[in-house]
Amino acid sequence: MGDMDWLTLRQLRAVTEIARHGTIASAAKALGLTGPAVTLTLKQIESALGLPLFDRTAHGMRLTDAGEAVRNTAAEVERSIFRLADTINEVKGLGTGAVHVGVVSTAKYYAPALVVGFKREHPMIDVRLTVGNRQEVVQALTDFDVDCAIMGRPPKTVPVEAAVFGDHPLIMIASPAHRLAGQIDLSRNELSGETLLVREPGSGTRTSMEIYLGDLLADPSIHFVEFGSNETIKQAVIAGLGIAFLSAHTVAVEVAAGRLVALDMEGLPIRRQWFVVRRSDKSVSPGARAFLQFVVHSGTQFLPHFPKLYEEASGE
């Protein structure tokens, strides 16, 4: 290949959007262009490179190795442009910029309050939140789609710097009418015969629950029902469909209101921690730096309070 002077931002964006959406039609909609225009752009770049960038499959358009390389370059170019905007604003002394934060779904109960607190100190910095399960947030870090992420356990598959900013207790919850509600020092074996409402594989909460249950995972009398969100699980437990292992931060409001109870079980609450993480191999924009510093110094105050649990945990 000779030089790449012919390559344009528009072509790179087209490849990025086709990869993201899987179809020309959806990519065109996201770009504000017509389908034929996007098809033509893709043909131009493919013929110039002499390689197909996508495999046309029954499940949509999938990146080839060459397509993956182009998409990665597109992401680098976008990041450089964002950094340039941040740097120019810093030079102008505007204190502006942007930060894109990945948030695991369990943290969405306090992340908006955290952002409001940050905006109070940095009104000119634009914050974008992307919420997903653990796997999705790790993927966003892997793809350089977010500047930093809030999660319960730093990933091992990506080079990251991680800082703790608060406790993250995990508990077993039930409706107040449940047979185990109000009992003291329950052993794990009491869960035999119960219906456990669980998050999908890939969620951090699900992994912690599996570690906690250990051998009980194989107990045929325990019935596991999978849900894709903490919110659905909470409503199902309130309705009496079963019990669930969740982050105390997701149920603080319902427990305080008496709609749910935390079961007093051996080994609970499990004391995990909240981390803010960023890729260690990526330069930090001024906006992202300000956000990271804010979370490390002030993040704890935005976590929901669960005084009773903390007393029990510290008394263990």
N, C-alpha and C positions, 0 to 999 in steps of 0.2 A: 504494500500500500504506500502511495506517495503521501503528500501532506493532506491534512483533513480540512483545508480551508472552506470546502463546500458545506461542511456540517453546520446546521443552524440550531438555535435554541428550539425553534418550532418543531423540528424533526425529533429532537431529543424528548421534548414534552409529549409528542405523539406516541413514541415508543413506551414511555413511562405510563401513560394513561391506558394504552391497550393492554399492557402487562397488568395494571391494577384492576381493570374492569373485565378483561377476558373477551370483549367483543369490540368490533369497530364502532358499532352504533352507540354503545355506552361511552366509549372513549370520545367520540365526536361530540356527544352531548356535554361531557365534562369540559371539553375544550372550546365549546361554543362554535363548532364547525360542522360542516355536513359530512355524512359518511364517505361519499366519494372523495372529498378533499383529504380526509385522513388516510384513505386507501392509497391515494396518489402519493402522499407524503411518505408512507411506508414503502411503496414501490421504489420511490426515488432513492431512499437511504439503502434499501436492500440491493438495488442494482449497482449503486456506487460502491458498496462494500463487497459485492459479489457473493453474498451469503444470505440465506433466509434468517430473519430474526425471530420468527415465530413458527411453531408447528401448529397447523390447524387441526384441532382435535374435536371430538364430540362434546367435550366439556369446555370448549372455548379455545382461545388462542394462548398457547403456552410458549414461554421464552425458550429459544435454543441457547446453546452456550454463547454464541455470538450476540444474541439478544440480551443475555444476562450481562455481558461486558458493556454493551451500549447503555443498558438501564443503570448500571453502577456509575458509569461516567456521567449520565444525566443527573443522577443524585448528587454527585460531587460538584457539578457545575451549579446546580440549584443552591447547594449549601454555600458555595463561594459567593454567589450573588447576595444571599441573605446576610452573610458575614460582612460583605462590602457595605450593604445598607446600614448595618449596625455600627460598623467602624466610622462611616461618614457621619452618622448621627452623634457618635461619641466625640468626634473631632469638632463637630458643631456645638458640642456641649448640651445636647438636647436631653440626654439621659433616656433616650428612647431605645427601641429595639424590640426583638420578639424572642419568645422561648416556647418551644413545643414540648409538652410534658406527656409522657405515657403514664397511665394510672391503672393499676390492677383494679378490677371491679369492686373488690372488698374495700378499697380506699376511697371509692367515689362518695361515701357517706360524709367524709370530712374534706375531701379535696377542694370543692367549691369554696368553702369557708377559708381554706388556706390561701387560695388564689385571691379572694377578696382582701385578706390581710396583707398579702404581697402588693396588691394594686394600691392599697392605701399608702404604702411607702414608695412605690414606683409607678405612679399613675400613667406614665408614658410608655411603659413596656407592655407589649401585647402578649397575652398568654393564651396558648391553645392547649386544650386537654383532649387526649384521645384515651378512651376507656376500653379495656379489653381484659380477657383472662390472662393468666400468667404467660401462657405460650405466646399469645398475640403480642404482649408487651415485650417479651424477649425478642420476638421476631422484629418488632419495630426498632429495637436497639441494634439488632443485627444488621438491618437494612439502612441504618443511619436515618430513620424516619423521624426520630425524636431526639431532642437535646439531652433529656434526662428522663428518669422514670422513678415512680414511687411504687415500691413493692415490698413484700414480706421476706424475700430471700434473694440476694444478688445472684445473677446467673453465672454459671461456670463456663458457658460456651462462648462468651464474649469478654474481651479484656475491659474490665470496668474498675472505676474507683467508687467505693460505696461508703456512705456515712449514715450512722444510726441517728434517728431523731425522736424515737419514742417507743414505748412498749406496745405490744400487739397481743393481747390475751385471746386465746381460743377456748370456747366453752361448748357445752352440750345444752341445747335449749328444748323446752317442751311447753305445751299449753298448761295453764294453771290447773286444769282438770285432769291432767295425765296422772297415771297411777304412781309414777316415780316423783312427782312434784312434791317438794317439801320434805322428802326423806333425807337423812343425813348419812354421809360417808358411804355412798353407794359403790359397790365394786363394779368393775367393767362387765363381769358376768351377768349382771342384772339386765344387760341389753339383749340377752337371748330372747327370741320371740318378738322383738320390736321391729317396727318399720323405720328405717333410717333414710331420711331424705338427704341426698348428697349432690354436690356440684359435679360438673362434668370432668372427665380425665383431663389433666393439663392445668387445672386450677390449683393454686397453692394450698387452698383450704382443703381440697380433696386429698392432696398428698399428705398433709399434716394429720388428717383424720385416719388415713390408712396406717400411718406410723403408730398413732395412738391405739387403734384397735388391735393391731398385730394379728395374733392367731384367730381372733374373733371374725376376721374377714372371711374365714372359711366356714363359719358356723352357718349350717343350712337353715337354721330357724330365724336368722336375721334377714329381713327383706329389704333390699336396697332399691330405692327409687331415685332416678337421676333427674335433676333440673338444671337449666342453663343459667339461672340467676339467683342471687341471694334473696332478692325481693320475693320471687315466687316461692322459694323455700319457706321464708318467714310466714307468708300468708297461709301456706299449706299447714305449717305447724300450729298456727293460731286456730285454724279450722279443725285441728285434731287428726290430721292424716298421718302423723308420725312425729318423730323427734329429729333434731338435726345438730350437727357439729358446725358451728360458725364462729366468725370473728365477733368478739364482744362489741366491737365498734359498729357492726352492722345492725345490732339489735338493742343498743343502749336505750333508745327512745321507747321501744315496746316493753322492755323489762321494767323501766321506770314507771310506765303507765299500767303495769300489771297485766298486760296482754300476753306476755311470755314470761317464763321463769328459767333461771339458770339452774341446771341440775347439779347437786353437790356430789360429784363423782371423784373417785380416786384419780390422782394425777392431773386434775383440772383445777383452775385454768392452766393451759400450756402457755408459758410465757415466751412468746416470740418477740421480734422487734421489727419496727418499720425502718426501711432504708430509702435514702434517695441515692440513685446511682447514675453515673454517666460513663460513656465510653472513655477509657483512658487514652485511646489512640486518636481522639478527635479534638481539635482545638475548640476552646470554649468561647462562645460569643459573649459580649458584655451582658446581654439580657439573661442568658443562661447562668452566667456567673453570679449575677445578683440574685436570681431565683434560688440557686443552690445554697448560697450563704444564708438567705432568709429561712429556708427550710431547716438547715442545720441549727441555726440559732433560735428560731421561734416556732418551729413546726409542732413541738409537743403541745403547745397551748391550744391547738386546733383539734386535737384528738378528743373524741367523746369521752366523758368521764364515767367511770363505772366503779364508784368508791368501794362498794361491798366486795367486789371481786378482788380489788387490790389488797384489801385487808386480809382476805382469806389467803391470797397468794403469798403475801409477805409473812403470814403466820405459819406457812408450811414448814 
